[in-house]
Amino acid sequence: MNQDQLKKATAEAALQYILPHLEKDMVIGIGTGSTARFFIDALAEYKDDFDGCVSSSEASTEQLKSHGIPVYDLNTVSELRFYIDGADETNEHLHLIKGGGAALTREKIIAAVAQEFICIADESKAVGVLGEFPLPVEVIPMARSYVGRELVKLGGDPAYREGVVTDNGNMILDVWNMKIMNPVELEQKINSIVGVVTNGLFANRPADVLLLGTKDGVKTLT
Ligand code: 5RP
């Protein structure tokens, strides 16, 4: 199986995971990226079995709407049973790096609200130590240089993601060469830099379940 086939198999496993729990009034949180895209396509067949979704990006919103699935403002939703999303890296504790698609802030908000965060990823995303994938940091535009200097003090090597404006109108700095030994602490430290909206470490609120697509099948890790 190639990487896309593994992503698709993982997305289908997530659908099987949530199907027994679907209820007519249920709203589901949806992530962003190619694995999430496979999930949205699979979910569409069951659109009459739940109410609708909240979405972490304009791209996912557009895809959901193209399937006729209602998309709600998170402020109008009091309960989210599931949030399904991909990741750029995961460690054995289900701490994640996310934000390769620049949707990290909305993703983190939805993850905070959701009762159960199901991460869907192919096996290339599983690592021993997070940080080989550059850590995305969403930054208020006027703070870009200041935040960059602060990230250098933390040992990173930030690079401005050229030509990318987030759905929130901000910029992304990708931080290279970080060997992230303590993801919980680093997530808090980076978030405390003035001008940072959020960073792509999902460690203080990790995934609850990881469905990992491998050549030997989809493994469920908790
Ligand atoms: C977007 C994300 C994605 O979940 C992450 O980049 C993984 O993407 P893909 O499923 O395409 O490999 O965090 O901001």
Boltz pocket constraint, residues with backbone or C-beta under 6 A from the ligand:
constraints:
  - pocket:
      binder: B
      contacts: [[A, 31], [A, 32], [A, 33], [A, 34], [A, 35], [A, 36], [A, 85], [A, 86], [A, 87], [A, 88], [A, 97], [A, 98], [A, 99], [A, 100], [A, 101], [A, 102], [A, 103], [A, 104], [A, 107], [A, 120]]
      max_distance: 6.0
